[in-house]
Amino acid sequence: MNTLKTLSATLLLGLAAGAQAQTAGPIKVGLMLPYTGTYAALGNMIENGFKLYVQEQGGKLGGREIQYFKVDDESEPSKATDNVNKLIKRDQVDVLVGTVHSGVALAMAKAAKESNTLLIIPNAGAGAITGPMCGPNIVRSSFSNWQPGYAMGVVAGQRGHKRAMTITWNYAAGAETVKGFTEGFQKGGGKVVKDLTLPFPNVEFQALLTEIAAQKPDAVYAFFAGGGAVKFVKDYAAAGLNKSIPLYGPGFLTDGTLEAQGPSAQGLLTTLHYADNLDTPRNNAFRKSFALAYKTNADVYAVQGYDAAQLLGAGLAAAKGDLSKRDVVTAAMRKTVVDSPRGKFTISPAGNPVQDMYLREAKGVNNEFKSVAVKALADPAQGCKM
Ligand code: BEZ
């Protein structure tokens, strides 16, 4: 009897220690983002947005301090598995936050699934992550590549265009955004007559621009982002194409880039789940607080980082900071209505935002709201089985 008592007391003590280990000390957040290369600015904005939300909560989420670990993924898929394992195995983080590049994010999702690490994606739109690879431990605070592409296709059709060409980098994000555009455009009676690609992150656009000039489509749809978007929009204008063939894109073509693009970007129409001048108390307060903290204006990447922290906060609050209650954390992240600077949005069962897509116009240094292009757009999430 005595032995039994001692045994159960030891067991109880052990359980208590185990539970305590999940609520004591800081939550370790592993930021895997690009801090160098063509997407470097995007990575920095995401980190700043994430940290801003945490600071606004007094440095804690769900009552727990947040401790950061960082890896520069260089937007390099071939290094992605090694890089993510630095965070999972070496630093033993509780939560992964990353990344920008779809190819790198696919490797992160695989590692997160294998190790059952919580993963919040603050940008990369790879469809497979909230499609065949979906899982309860993975959510996205951003978009699927298909979403803004589809919205732009719908708008291009409504604007009466019939023959379009597309141009993008040859990797998952490029292919998927073009697929979305093509689908939306075809619905309105349009036809994509040619898809042009170049390897990521090349910016030698000249030969492809010459081909566009020769084909004379009604419209061009382009996906580039960061440094590549700056160069493409400038080259398009320098070739004189902006005078004869309207250029469209998902909002990444002009987000966070308008100052560097100068006059060449003015008037460009894009679709995205954010517009700088959304005149809501939530967006105005966010932009003010971001500008105060970082001495620069927020963009869509900052919003996605901020909302990644909001999602983690919702999960941790529901579990009172106890990460061992994994089901409570992941269910709460899917149940929450995120009060985002972009407008309120929900998370689909597959883990992707269901959100309005806005048509925006580049004016000065802002992507200004013009209209809602598609309301409450959900990704088709093909192949997701939880
Ligand atoms: C992507 O690789 O998914 C991506 C990168 C930059 C902007 C948007 C999407």
Boltz pocket constraint, residues with backbone or C-beta under 6 A from the ligand:
constraints:
  - pocket:
      binder: B
      contacts: [[A, 100], [A, 101], [A, 102], [A, 103], [A, 123], [A, 124], [A, 125], [A, 126], [A, 145], [A, 173], [A, 225], [A, 252]]
      max_distance: 6.0
